[in-house]
Amino acid sequence: MTTHTYAQGSRSSSILTAGTLASGTYIAGSAIDLGATIPVDITFEVEANANGTPSGNKQLKFFLQLSLDNTNFTTGPTSGTTTTEEADLHYVGALPMNDTNDHRKMFRIRGMPVARYIKPVLFNDLGVALTSGAVYMATITPTTA
């Protein structure tokens, strides 16, 4: 009988560096080609540190833009402060931040539409700028034994 398991790739280098991202601002990473054999899932790690005590919503929001051809990405804000089309982005999750310590949280995208190309997007909803921030990823692929 065949045993089906999953292998997790190693943590990537940063796919999005948020640096000192201002409060109320979006930032996007470069497009990532997942290849012709798309992984069954992806684990993302979002880490950040607030430059001062967070206020208001006290979170970083994590989104993805998706594309089938690396040209036509789903719509939504990727820079600036206009939140009008935020609902167009594919919401992955939020990193709660109640203090100025380092915060990390893992996310997965299983259940989202499947697309070969993705772009990570962060929105600083902390009420203060970041001291630092980054997103990393590791792919999940099936194996058989």
OpenMM code with the backbone's topology and positions (N, CA, C; nanometers):
from openmm import Vec3, app, unit

residues = "MET THR THR HIS THR TYR ALA GLN GLY SER ARG SER SER SER ILE LEU THR ALA GLY THR LEU ALA SER GLY THR TYR ILE ALA GLY SER ALA ILE ASP LEU GLY ALA THR ILE PRO VAL ASP ILE THR PHE GLU VAL GLU ALA ASN ALA ASN GLY THR PRO SER GLY ASN LYS GLN LEU LYS PHE PHE LEU GLN LEU SER LEU ASP ASN THR ASN PHE THR THR GLY PRO THR SER GLY THR THR THR THR GLU GLU ALA ASP LEU HIS TYR VAL GLY ALA LEU PRO MET ASN ASP THR ASN ASP HIS ARG LYS MET PHE ARG ILE ARG GLY MET PRO VAL ALA ARG TYR ILE LYS PRO VAL LEU PHE ASN ASP LEU GLY VAL ALA LEU THR SER GLY ALA VAL TYR MET ALA THR ILE THR PRO THR THR ALA".split()
positions = [
    Vec3(0.0843, -0.1181, 0.0000),
    Vec3(0.0000, 0.0000, 0.0000),
    Vec3(0.0887, 0.1243, 0.0000),
    Vec3(0.0564, 0.2176, -0.0845),
    Vec3(0.1338, 0.3407, -0.0944),
    Vec3(0.1000, 0.4337, 0.0215),
    Vec3(0.2025, 0.4889, 0.0819),
    Vec3(0.1845, 0.5865, 0.1892),
    Vec3(0.2076, 0.7254, 0.1321),
    Vec3(0.1112, 0.8130, 0.1531),
    Vec3(0.1233, 0.9499, 0.1046),
    Vec3(0.1590, 1.0409, 0.2216),
    Vec3(0.2654, 1.1164, 0.2043),
    Vec3(0.3076, 1.2122, 0.3056),
    Vec3(0.3406, 1.3439, 0.2352),
    Vec3(0.3735, 1.4433, 0.3137),
    Vec3(0.4079, 1.5735, 0.2593),
    Vec3(0.5449, 1.6153, 0.3109),
    Vec3(0.6203, 1.6792, 0.2249),
    Vec3(0.7519, 1.7293, 0.2625),
    Vec3(0.7486, 1.8810, 0.2631),
    Vec3(0.8038, 1.9395, 0.3687),
    Vec3(0.8116, 2.0846, 0.3737),
    Vec3(0.9507, 2.1274, 0.3309),
    Vec3(0.9562, 2.2214, 0.2373),
    Vec3(1.0837, 2.2766, 0.1947),
    Vec3(1.1429, 2.3621, 0.3055),
    Vec3(1.2651, 2.4029, 0.2879),
    Vec3(1.3286, 2.4869, 0.3899),
    Vec3(1.2793, 2.6308, 0.3783),
    Vec3(1.2951, 2.7045, 0.4859),
    Vec3(1.2527, 2.8451, 0.4911),
    Vec3(1.3320, 2.9255, 0.3887),
    Vec3(1.2625, 3.0040, 0.3116),
    Vec3(1.3253, 3.0867, 0.2082),
    Vec3(1.3964, 3.2060, 0.2708),
    Vec3(1.4724, 3.2736, 0.1893),
    Vec3(1.5177, 3.4059, 0.2305),
    Vec3(1.3938, 3.4954, 0.2250),
    Vec3(1.4039, 3.6155, 0.2721),
    Vec3(1.2886, 3.7055, 0.2778),
    Vec3(1.2282, 3.7270, 0.1390),
    Vec3(1.0965, 3.7060, 0.1276),
    Vec3(1.0279, 3.7309, 0.0008),
    Vec3(0.9626, 3.8688, 0.0011),
    Vec3(0.9592, 3.9335, 0.1166),
    Vec3(0.9111, 4.0709, 0.1285),
    Vec3(0.9774, 4.1295, 0.2522),
    Vec3(1.0472, 4.2388, 0.2344),
    Vec3(1.1089, 4.3088, 0.3463),
    Vec3(1.0331, 4.4392, 0.3658),
    Vec3(0.9717, 4.4538, 0.4833),
    Vec3(0.8869, 4.5703, 0.5095),
    Vec3(0.9648, 4.6863, 0.5700),
    Vec3(1.0852, 4.6624, 0.6181),
    Vec3(1.1670, 4.7702, 0.6735),
    Vec3(1.0932, 4.8523, 0.7763),
    Vec3(1.0899, 4.9835, 0.7585),
    Vec3(1.0250, 5.0757, 0.8522),
    Vec3(0.8898, 5.1214, 0.7966),
    Vec3(0.8119, 5.0295, 0.7440),
    Vec3(0.6836, 5.0591, 0.6811),
    Vec3(0.5968, 5.1465, 0.7709),
    Vec3(0.5518, 5.2588, 0.7175),
    Vec3(0.4694, 5.3539, 0.7923),
    Vec3(0.3315, 5.2960, 0.8214),
    Vec3(0.2703, 5.3436, 0.9271),
    Vec3(0.1348, 5.3023, 0.9619),
    Vec3(0.0374, 5.3397, 0.8505),
    Vec3(-0.0582, 5.2517, 0.8243),
    Vec3(-0.1590, 5.2787, 0.7228),
    Vec3(-0.1097, 5.2644, 0.5811),
    Vec3(0.0015, 5.1918, 0.5607),
    Vec3(0.0648, 5.1814, 0.4293),
    Vec3(0.0777, 5.0363, 0.3853),
    Vec3(0.0622, 5.0132, 0.2547),
    Vec3(0.0802, 4.8809, 0.1937),
    Vec3(0.2199, 4.8701, 0.1347),
    Vec3(0.2685, 4.7465, 0.1278),
    Vec3(0.3921, 4.7162, 0.0564),
    Vec3(0.3776, 4.5762, -0.0030),
    Vec3(0.4310, 4.5578, -0.1245),
    Vec3(0.4236, 4.4280, -0.1917),
    Vec3(0.5634, 4.3779, -0.2235),
    Vec3(0.5773, 4.2471, -0.2238),
    Vec3(0.7009, 4.1841, -0.2666),
    Vec3(0.6972, 4.1599, -0.4169),
    Vec3(0.8033, 4.1063, -0.4684),
    Vec3(0.8113, 4.0721, -0.6109),
    Vec3(0.7283, 3.9474, -0.6387),
    Vec3(0.6957, 3.9277, -0.7651),
    Vec3(0.6223, 3.8078, -0.8058),
    Vec3(0.7081, 3.6841, -0.7818),
    Vec3(0.6437, 3.5786, -0.7372),
    Vec3(0.7104, 3.4502, -0.7123),
    Vec3(0.6505, 3.3477, -0.8067),
    Vec3(0.7358, 3.2809, -0.8834),
    Vec3(0.6924, 3.1747, -0.9744),
    Vec3(0.6968, 3.0436, -0.8972),
    Vec3(0.5812, 2.9831, -0.8749),
    Vec3(0.5748, 2.8571, -0.8008),
    Vec3(0.6102, 2.7376, -0.8883),
    Vec3(0.6291, 2.7602, -1.0179),
    Vec3(0.6684, 2.6541, -1.1090),
    Vec3(0.5493, 2.5841, -1.1718),
    Vec3(0.5782, 2.5035, -1.2714),
    Vec3(0.4728, 2.4309, -1.3425),
    Vec3(0.4074, 2.3268, -1.2517),
    Vec3(0.4826, 2.2722, -1.1574),
    Vec3(0.4289, 2.1781, -1.0599),
    Vec3(0.4069, 2.2554, -0.9314),
    Vec3(0.2878, 2.3098, -0.9154),
    Vec3(0.2548, 2.3974, -0.8032),
    Vec3(0.2480, 2.3162, -0.6746),
    Vec3(0.3086, 2.3651, -0.5651),
    Vec3(0.3015, 2.2922, -0.4384),
    Vec3(0.1572, 2.2790, -0.3892),
    Vec3(0.1305, 2.1766, -0.3064),
    Vec3(-0.0056, 2.1570, -0.2557),
    Vec3(-0.0415, 2.2608, -0.1494),
    Vec3(0.0580, 2.3219, -0.0897),
    Vec3(0.0349, 2.4268, 0.0097),
    Vec3(0.1645, 2.5052, 0.0262),
    Vec3(0.1527, 2.6187, 0.0909),
    Vec3(0.2692, 2.7007, 0.1229),
    Vec3(0.2519, 2.7490, 0.2659),
    Vec3(0.3584, 2.7385, 0.3442),
    Vec3(0.3592, 2.7964, 0.4776),
    Vec3(0.4334, 2.9289, 0.4696),
    Vec3(0.3703, 3.0346, 0.5190),
    Vec3(0.4326, 3.1661, 0.5247),
    Vec3(0.4624, 3.1998, 0.6696),
    Vec3(0.5724, 3.2665, 0.6920),
    Vec3(0.6074, 3.3187, 0.8240),
    Vec3(0.6176, 3.4701, 0.8115),
    Vec3(0.5383, 3.5410, 0.8909),
    Vec3(0.5428, 3.6867, 0.8940),
    Vec3(0.6030, 3.7260, 1.0276),
    Vec3(0.7041, 3.8130, 1.0234),
    Vec3(0.7655, 3.8611, 1.1474),
    Vec3(0.7771, 4.0122, 1.1407),
    Vec3(0.7634, 4.0771, 1.2564),
    Vec3(0.7722, 4.2226, 1.2590),
    Vec3(0.7990, 4.2715, 1.4002),
    Vec3(0.8424, 4.3974, 1.4083),
    Vec3(0.8660, 4.4654, 1.5345),
    Vec3(0.8161, 4.6085, 1.5171),
    Vec3(0.7334, 4.6529, 1.6118),
    Vec3(0.6752, 4.7873, 1.6037),
    Vec3(0.7711, 4.8920, 1.6586),
    Vec3(0.7717, 5.0087, 1.5973),
    Vec3(0.8546, 5.1204, 1.6416),
    Vec3(0.7697, 5.2092, 1.7330),
    Vec3(0.7456, 5.1615, 1.8524),
    Vec3(0.6590, 5.2307, 1.9479),
    Vec3(0.5422, 5.1408, 1.9842),
    Vec3(0.4661, 5.1811, 2.0830),
    Vec3(0.3526, 5.1012, 2.1287),
    Vec3(0.2391, 5.1089, 2.0275),
    Vec3(0.1961, 4.9931, 1.9731),
    Vec3(0.0862, 4.9924, 1.8771),
    Vec3(-0.0421, 5.0495, 1.9370),
    Vec3(-0.1231, 5.1094, 1.8490),
    Vec3(-0.2523, 5.1630, 1.8900),
    Vec3(-0.3540, 5.1265, 1.7825),
    Vec3(-0.4775, 5.1552, 1.8054),
    Vec3(-0.5783, 5.1249, 1.7040),
    Vec3(-0.5970, 4.9759, 1.6863),
    Vec3(-0.5816, 4.9268, 1.5633),
    Vec3(-0.6082, 4.7853, 1.5336),
    Vec3(-0.4950, 4.6907, 1.5718),
    Vec3(-0.3753, 4.7408, 1.5960),
    Vec3(-0.2619, 4.6630, 1.6485),
    Vec3(-0.2367, 4.5327, 1.5726),
    Vec3(-0.2243, 4.5440, 1.4396),
    Vec3(-0.1997, 4.4245, 1.3599),
    Vec3(-0.1333, 4.4585, 1.2270),
    Vec3(-0.0656, 4.3589, 1.1729),
    Vec3(-0.0196, 4.3628, 1.0343),
    Vec3(-0.1110, 4.2691, 0.9575),
    Vec3(-0.1657, 4.3138, 0.8462),
    Vec3(-0.2502, 4.2275, 0.7637),
    Vec3(-0.1648, 4.1709, 0.6505),
    Vec3(-0.1836, 4.0426, 0.6230),
    Vec3(-0.1085, 3.9729, 0.5197),
    Vec3(-0.2045, 3.9270, 0.4097),
    Vec3(-0.1722, 3.9650, 0.2860),
    Vec3(-0.2533, 3.9322, 0.1690),
    Vec3(-0.1658, 3.8711, 0.0604),
    Vec3(-0.2307, 3.8163, -0.0418),
    Vec3(-0.1628, 3.7725, -0.1634),
    Vec3(-0.2363, 3.8281, -0.2842),
    Vec3(-0.1598, 3.8544, -0.3885),
    Vec3(-0.2144, 3.8763, -0.5216),
    Vec3(-0.1786, 3.7517, -0.6013),
    Vec3(-0.2680, 3.7088, -0.6883),
    Vec3(-0.2489, 3.5861, -0.7651),
    Vec3(-0.2512, 3.6162, -0.9146),
    Vec3(-0.1781, 3.5335, -0.9918),
    Vec3(-0.1764, 3.5502, -1.1371),
    Vec3(-0.1538, 3.4151, -1.2042),
    Vec3(-0.2181, 3.3951, -1.3168),
    Vec3(-0.1964, 3.2747, -1.3969),
    Vec3(-0.0832, 3.2927, -1.4969),
    Vec3(-0.0514, 3.4192, -1.5312),
    Vec3(0.0446, 3.4438, -1.6388),
    Vec3(0.1599, 3.5382, -1.6015),
    Vec3(0.1710, 3.5791, -1.4765),
    Vec3(0.2761, 3.6692, -1.4278),
    Vec3(0.2621, 3.8104, -1.4859),
    Vec3(0.1462, 3.8402, -1.5424),
    Vec3(0.1196, 3.9740, -1.5952),
    Vec3(-0.0074, 4.0309, -1.5348),
    Vec3(-0.1128, 3.9540, -1.5362),
    Vec3(-0.2439, 3.9978, -1.4895),
    Vec3(-0.2681, 3.9471, -1.3473),
    Vec3(-0.2275, 4.0277, -1.2485),
    Vec3(-0.2462, 3.9908, -1.1083),
    Vec3(-0.3826, 4.0386, -1.0602),
    Vec3(-0.4392, 3.9661, -0.9649),
    Vec3(-0.5641, 4.0109, -0.9051),
    Vec3(-0.5434, 4.1517, -0.8513),
    Vec3(-0.6511, 4.2290, -0.8449),
    Vec3(-0.6400, 4.3699, -0.8091),
    Vec3(-0.6353, 4.3903, -0.6587),
    Vec3(-0.6079, 4.5134, -0.6205),
    Vec3(-0.5986, 4.5516, -0.4805),
    Vec3(-0.4743, 4.6354, -0.4587),
    Vec3(-0.4711, 4.7105, -0.3482),
    Vec3(-0.3583, 4.8004, -0.3224),
    Vec3(-0.2293, 4.7250, -0.2890),
    Vec3(-0.1180, 4.7734, -0.3435),
    Vec3(0.0134, 4.7145, -0.3154),
    Vec3(0.1135, 4.8184, -0.2676),
    Vec3(0.0713, 4.9437, -0.2628),
    Vec3(0.1545, 5.0521, -0.2110),
    Vec3(0.0616, 5.1660, -0.1732),
    Vec3(0.1154, 5.2633, -0.1028),
    Vec3(0.0353, 5.3787, -0.0651),
    Vec3(-0.0581, 5.3501, 0.0509),
    Vec3(-0.1555, 5.4382, 0.0681),
    Vec3(-0.2423, 5.4315, 0.1861),
    Vec3(-0.3907, 5.4190, 0.1528),
    Vec3(-0.4259, 5.4074, 0.0262),
    Vec3(-0.5667, 5.3989, -0.0112),
    Vec3(-0.6177, 5.2569, 0.0067),
    Vec3(-0.7140, 5.2389, 0.0960),
    Vec3(-0.7668, 5.1056, 0.1287),
    Vec3(-0.8930, 5.0705, 0.0503),
    Vec3(-0.9338, 5.1549, -0.0429),
    Vec3(-1.0608, 5.1378, -0.1141),
    Vec3(-1.0774, 4.9982, -0.1724),
    Vec3(-0.9751, 4.9437, -0.2361),
    Vec3(-0.9865, 4.8137, -0.3019),
    Vec3(-0.9230, 4.7003, -0.2217),
    Vec3(-0.9037, 4.7185, -0.0914),
    Vec3(-0.8420, 4.6138, -0.0095),
    Vec3(-0.9184, 4.4815, -0.0187),
    Vec3(-1.0494, 4.4870, -0.0304),
    Vec3(-1.1305, 4.3654, -0.0380),
    Vec3(-1.0984, 4.2824, -0.1622),
    Vec3(-1.0344, 4.3423, -0.2634),
    Vec3(-0.9958, 4.2679, -0.3834),
    Vec3(-0.8762, 4.1759, -0.3582),
    Vec3(-0.7949, 4.2063, -0.2580),
    Vec3(-0.6794, 4.1225, -0.2256),
    Vec3(-0.7261, 3.9924, -0.1613),
    Vec3(-0.6462, 3.8874, -0.1752),
    Vec3(-0.6751, 3.7597, -0.1092),
    Vec3(-0.6172, 3.7656, 0.0323),
    Vec3(-0.7060, 3.7726, 0.1303),
    Vec3(-0.6649, 3.7844, 0.2712),
    Vec3(-0.6114, 3.6508, 0.3206),
    Vec3(-0.4912, 3.6529, 0.3767),
    Vec3(-0.4306, 3.5324, 0.4319),
    Vec3(-0.4459, 3.5307, 0.5839),
    Vec3(-0.4204, 3.6437, 0.6497),
    Vec3(-0.4349, 3.6492, 0.7948),
    Vec3(-0.3731, 3.7748, 0.8526),
    Vec3(-0.3778, 3.7849, 0.9858),
    Vec3(-0.3243, 3.9018, 1.0554),
    Vec3(-0.2249, 3.8590, 1.1616),
    Vec3(-0.1225, 3.9404, 1.1793),
    Vec3(-0.0238, 3.9226, 1.2858),
    Vec3(-0.0568, 4.0242, 1.3940),
    Vec3(-0.1176, 3.9806, 1.5069),
    Vec3(-0.1481, 4.0736, 1.6151),
    Vec3(-0.0193, 4.1224, 1.6814),
    Vec3(-0.0155, 4.2499, 1.7157),
    Vec3(0.1031, 4.3070, 1.7805),
    Vec3(0.0566, 4.4070, 1.8857),
    Vec3(0.0721, 4.3699, 2.0115),
    Vec3(0.0268, 4.4560, 2.1219),
    Vec3(0.1404, 4.5290, 2.1918),
    Vec3(0.2653, 4.5048, 2.1495),
    Vec3(0.3794, 4.5690, 2.2144),
    Vec3(0.4937, 4.5821, 2.1146),
    Vec3(0.6097, 4.6266, 2.1620),
    Vec3(0.7236, 4.6513, 2.0729),
    Vec3(0.8182, 4.5318, 2.0622),
    Vec3(0.7788, 4.4153, 2.1090),
    Vec3(0.8614, 4.2952, 2.0960),
    Vec3(0.8546, 4.2411, 1.9534),
    Vec3(0.9462, 4.1479, 1.9211),
    Vec3(0.9382, 4.0765, 1.7941),
    Vec3(0.8155, 3.9862, 1.7971),
    Vec3(0.7426, 3.9828, 1.6868),
    Vec3(0.6249, 3.8970, 1.6754),
    Vec3(0.6373, 3.8149, 1.5478),
    Vec3(0.5986, 3.6866, 1.5552),
    Vec3(0.6010, 3.5962, 1.4401),
    Vec3(0.4740, 3.5130, 1.4401),
    Vec3(0.4248, 3.4854, 1.3197),
    Vec3(0.3081, 3.3990, 1.3068),
    Vec3(0.3166, 3.3266, 1.1735),
    Vec3(0.2698, 3.2020, 1.1725),
    Vec3(0.2679, 3.1201, 1.0506),
    Vec3(0.1288, 3.1220, 0.9884),
    Vec3(0.1260, 3.1146, 0.8554),
    Vec3(0.0017, 3.1115, 0.7796),
    Vec3(0.0138, 3.0077, 0.6696),
    Vec3(-0.0983, 2.9607, 0.6200),
    Vec3(-0.1002, 2.8703, 0.5052),
    Vec3(-0.2043, 2.9196, 0.4059),
    Vec3(-0.1933, 2.8721, 0.2806),
    Vec3(-0.2865, 2.9221, 0.1792),
    Vec3(-0.3769, 2.8141, 0.1221),
    Vec3(-0.3701, 2.6943, 0.1756),
    Vec3(-0.4556, 2.5870, 0.1249),
    Vec3(-0.6012, 2.6337, 0.1254),
    Vec3(-0.6708, 2.6087, 0.0180),
    Vec3(-0.8092, 2.6510, 0.0062),
    Vec3(-0.8268, 2.7770, -0.0783),
    Vec3(-0.7176, 2.8454, -0.1075),
    Vec3(-0.7245, 2.9620, -0.1963),
    Vec3(-0.7246, 2.9144, -0.3410),
    Vec3(-0.7626, 3.0019, -0.4327),
    Vec3(-0.7509, 2.9655, -0.5740),
    Vec3(-0.6051, 2.9298, -0.6068),
    Vec3(-0.5875, 2.8336, -0.6954),
    Vec3(-0.4536, 2.7884, -0.7330),
    Vec3(-0.4027, 2.8761, -0.8472),
    Vec3(-0.2842, 2.9314, -0.8290),
    Vec3(-0.2222, 3.0154, -0.9310),
    Vec3(-0.0717, 2.9914, -0.9295),
    Vec3(-0.0109, 2.9983, -1.0450),
    Vec3(0.1335, 2.9731, -1.0553),
    Vec3(0.2169, 3.0874, -0.9978),
    Vec3(0.1658, 3.2110, -1.0044),
    Vec3(0.2417, 3.3275, -0.9602),
    Vec3(0.1702, 3.3954, -0.8435),
    Vec3(0.2476, 3.4363, -0.7451),
    Vec3(0.1915, 3.5056, -0.6290),
    Vec3(0.2784, 3.6251, -0.5929),
    Vec3(0.2163, 3.7243, -0.5311),
    Vec3(0.2879, 3.8388, -0.4745),
    Vec3(0.2387, 3.8576, -0.3320),
    Vec3(0.3305, 3.8605, -0.2345),
    Vec3(0.2889, 3.8887, -0.0973),
    Vec3(0.2655, 4.0385, -0.0783),
    Vec3(0.1666, 4.0732, 0.0041),
    Vec3(0.1333, 4.2124, 0.0335),
    Vec3(0.1109, 4.2255, 0.1840),
    Vec3(0.1713, 4.3271, 0.2447),
    Vec3(0.1485, 4.3580, 0.3859),
    Vec3(0.0820, 4.4942, 0.3976),
    Vec3(-0.0039, 4.5077, 0.4984),
    Vec3(-0.0631, 4.6370, 0.5322),
    Vec3(-0.0359, 4.6624, 0.6797),
    Vec3(0.0293, 4.7753, 0.7098),
    Vec3(0.0591, 4.8120, 0.8473),
    Vec3(-0.0641, 4.8771, 0.9094),
    Vec3(-0.1312, 4.8032, 0.9955),
    Vec3(-0.2516, 4.8495, 1.0631),
    Vec3(-0.2247, 4.8600, 1.2138),
    Vec3(-0.1017, 4.9061, 1.2478),
    Vec3(-0.0557, 4.9100, 1.3871),
    Vec3(-0.0796, 5.0436, 1.4572),
    Vec3(-0.0914, 5.1498, 1.3795),
    Vec3(-0.0979, 5.2825, 1.4404),
    Vec3(0.0395, 5.3446, 1.4598),
    Vec3(0.1455, 5.2678, 1.4365),
    Vec3(0.2841, 5.3163, 1.4419),
    Vec3(0.3625, 5.2488, 1.3298),
    Vec3(0.4763, 5.3051, 1.2947),
    Vec3(0.5621, 5.2455, 1.1921),
    Vec3(0.6269, 5.1175, 1.2446),
    Vec3(0.6829, 5.0401, 1.1542),
    Vec3(0.7605, 4.9221, 1.1920),
    Vec3(0.9054, 4.9600, 1.2178),
    Vec3(0.9695, 4.8874, 1.3062),
    Vec3(1.1149, 4.8919, 1.3186),
    Vec3(1.1738, 4.7978, 1.2140),
    Vec3(1.1064, 4.6834, 1.1952),
    Vec3(1.1469, 4.5857, 1.0950),
    Vec3(1.0293, 4.4944, 1.0656),
    Vec3(1.0352, 4.4276, 0.9501),
    Vec3(0.9321, 4.3321, 0.9132),
    Vec3(0.9737, 4.2543, 0.7908),
    Vec3(0.9316, 4.1278, 0.7844),
    Vec3(0.9671, 4.0433, 0.6707),
    Vec3(0.8681, 3.9282, 0.6586),
    Vec3(0.8631, 3.8701, 0.5382),
    Vec3(0.7818, 3.7521, 0.5107),
    Vec3(0.8731, 3.6465, 0.4498),
    Vec3(0.8568, 3.5221, 0.4950),
    Vec3(0.9327, 3.4072, 0.4452),
    Vec3(0.8330, 3.3006, 0.4016),
    Vec3(0.8781, 3.2022, 0.3259),
    Vec3(0.7877, 3.0952, 0.2838),
    Vec3(0.8602, 2.9619, 0.2747),
    Vec3(0.7822, 2.8552, 0.2809),
    Vec3(0.8312, 2.7189, 0.2583),
    Vec3(0.7192, 2.6429, 0.1881),
    Vec3(0.7515, 2.5737, 0.0801),
    Vec3(0.6504, 2.5010, 0.0038),
    Vec3(0.6270, 2.3628, 0.0647),
    Vec3(0.5060, 2.3119, 0.0433),
    Vec3(0.4672, 2.1785, 0.0873),
    Vec3(0.4388, 2.0959, -0.0380),
    Vec3(0.5099, 1.9851, -0.0540),
    Vec3(0.4931, 1.9007, -0.1714),
    Vec3(0.4630, 1.7574, -0.1287),
    Vec3(0.3844, 1.6846, -0.2096),
    Vec3(0.3535, 1.5464, -0.1739),
    Vec3(0.4722, 1.4542, -0.2011),
    Vec3(0.4804, 1.3503, -0.1230),
    Vec3(0.5792, 1.2448, -0.1444),
    Vec3(0.5065, 1.1111, -0.1342),
    Vec3(0.5611, 1.0078, -0.1890),
    Vec3(0.5030, 0.8737, -0.1753),
    Vec3(0.6105, 0.7773, -0.1289),
    Vec3(0.5681, 0.6807, -0.0541),
    Vec3(0.6624, 0.5800, -0.0037),
    Vec3(0.6052, 0.4426, -0.0265),
] * unit.nanometer
topology = app.Topology()
chain = topology.addChain("A")
for resn in residues:
    res = topology.addResidue(resn, chain)
    for name in ("N", "CA", "C"):
        topology.addAtom(name, app.Element.getBySymbol(name[0]), res)
